[in-house]
């Protein structure tokens, strides 16, 4: 499990490498579907309409053709505080990748969103 932190309503960049069970990078040409679900851990609320959202080189996510490098450019709407009054919140992103027709990898990352006074 990966973790990082971000200040609320800011942009950020997240990098990961998609690999198969033998630790070989997943080629973009082999990917059938790539989806992202982003939720607040405490409430289960979906954030920024990212519920099984298509991310195969779409919706602020790119996957390199040969290296398996996944780059997610988080938008300010991805790092919102869901529950008013929280000093911080734990958010969960799940990348669900189906490749070579029958193979699947799920990459999960948690990130802490820090509430900064005066940001709305």
Beta strands, then each sheet from edge to edge (+ up, - down):
strand 1: 2-7
strand 2: 12-17
strand 3: 31-40
strand 4: 53-54
strand 5: 61-63
strand 6: 69-74
strand 7: 88-99
strand 8: 103-114
sheet 1: 1+ 8+ 7- 3+ 4-
sheet 2: 2+ 6- 5+
end
